[in-house]
């Protein structure tokens, strides 16, 4: 699933994750609720992202649906 995070006064971070939508939402919500300085996320290729929670402008979490292959008539 694709995750997009807008970072204030910066740019947008976009990557694919193997985590479920609920797991990503819970990770980000827990970091924001606890007052953590940053949230750690891992993409589908194993790269780690440390995002400062104070700079998060928005988070868009894609759906868990698999992509269709082929043509629709």
Contact map, one row per residue, 1 for C-alpha under 8 A:
1110000000000001111110000000000000000000000000000000000000001111100000000
1111000000000111100000000000000000000000000000000000000000001110000000000
1111100000000111100000000000000000000000000000000000000000111100000000000
0111110000011110000000000000000000000000000000000000000000111000000000000
0011111000011100000000000000000000000000000000000000000111110000000000000
0001111101111000000000000000000000000000000000000000000111100000000000000
0000111111111000000000000000000000000000000000000000001111000000000000000
0000011111100000000000000000000000000000000000000000001110000000000000000
0000001111100000000000000000000000000000000000000000001000000000000000000
0000011111110000000000000000000000000000000000000000000000000000000000000
0000011111111000000000000000000000000000000000000000000000000000000000000
0001111001111100000000000000000000000000000000000000000000000000000000000
0001111000111110000000000000000000000000000000000000000000000000000000000
0111100000011111000000000000000000000000000000000000000000000000000000000
0111000000001111100000000000000000000000001100000000000000000000000000000
1110000000000111110000000000000000000000001100000000000000000000000000000
1110000000000011111000000000000000000000011100000000000000000000000000000
1000000000000001111100000000000000000000001100000000000000000000000000000
1000000000000000111110110000000000000000000000000000000000000000000000000
1000000000000000011111110000000000000000000000000000000000000001000000000
1000000000000000001111111000000000000000000000000000000000001111000000000
0000000000000000000111111100000000000000000000000000000000000000000000000
0000000000000000001111111110000000000000000000000000000000000000000000000
0000000000000000001111111111000000000000000000000000000000001000000000000
0000000000000000000011111111100000000000000000000000000000001000000000000
0000000000000000000001111111110000000000000000000000000000000000000000000
0000000000000000000000111111111000000010000000000000000000000000000000000
0000000000000000000000011111111100000010000000000000000000000000000000000
0000000000000000000000001111111110000000000000000000000000000000000000000
0000000000000000000000000111111111000000000000000000000000000000000000000
0000000000000000000000000011111111111110000000000000100000000000000000000
0000000000000000000000000001111111110000000000000000100000000000000000000
0000000000000000000000000000111111110000000000000000000000000000000000000
0000000000000000000000000000011111110000000000000000000000000000000000000
0000000000000000000000000000001111111000000000000000100000000000000000000
0000000000000000000000000000001111111110000000000000100000000000000000000
0000000000000000000000000000001000111110000000000001110000000000000000000
0000000000000000000000000000001000011111000000000111110000000000000000000
0000000000000000000000000011001000011111100000000111100000000000000000000
0000000000000000000000000000000000000111110000011110000000000000000000000
0000000000000000000000000000000000000011111000011110000000000000000000000
0000000000000000100000000000000000000001111111111000000000000000000000000
0000000000000011110000000000000000000000111111111000000000000000000000000
0000000000000011110000000000000000000000011111100000000000000000000000000
0000000000000000000000000000000000000000011111100000000000000000000000000
0000000000000000000000000000000000000000011111110000000000000000000000000
0000000000000000000000000000000000000000011111111000000000000000000000000
0000000000000000000000000000000000000001111001111100000000000000000000000
0000000000000000000000000000000000000001111000111110000000000000000000000
0000000000000000000000000000000000000111100000011111000000000000000000000
0000000000000000000000000000000000000111100000001111101100000000000000000
0000000000000000000000000000000000001110000000000111111100000000000000000
0000000000000000000000000000001100111110000000000011111100000000000000000
0000000000000000000000000000000000001100000000000001111100000000000000000
0000001110000000000000000000000000000000000000000011111110000000000000000
0000111100000000000000000000000000000000000000000011111111100000000000000
0000111100000000000000000000000000000000000000000000001111100000000000000
0000111000000000000000000000000000000000000000000000000111110000000000000
0011110000000000000000000000000000000000000000000000000111111000000000000
0011100000000000000000000000000000000000000000000000000001111100000000000
1111000000000000000010011000000000000000000000000000000000111110000000000
1110000000000000000010000000000000000000000000000000000000011111000000000
1100000000000000000010000000000000000000000000000000000000001111100000000
1000000000000000000110000000000000000000000000000000000000000111110000000
1000000000000000000000000000000000000000000000000000000000000011111000000
0000000000000000000000000000000000000000000000000000000000000001111100000
0000000000000000000000000000000000000000000000000000000000000000111110000
0000000000000000000000000000000000000000000000000000000000000000011111000
0000000000000000000000000000000000000000000000000000000000000000001111100
0000000000000000000000000000000000000000000000000000000000000000000111110
0000000000000000000000000000000000000000000000000000000000000000000011111
0000000000000000000000000000000000000000000000000000000000000000000001111
0000000000000000000000000000000000000000000000000000000000000000000000111
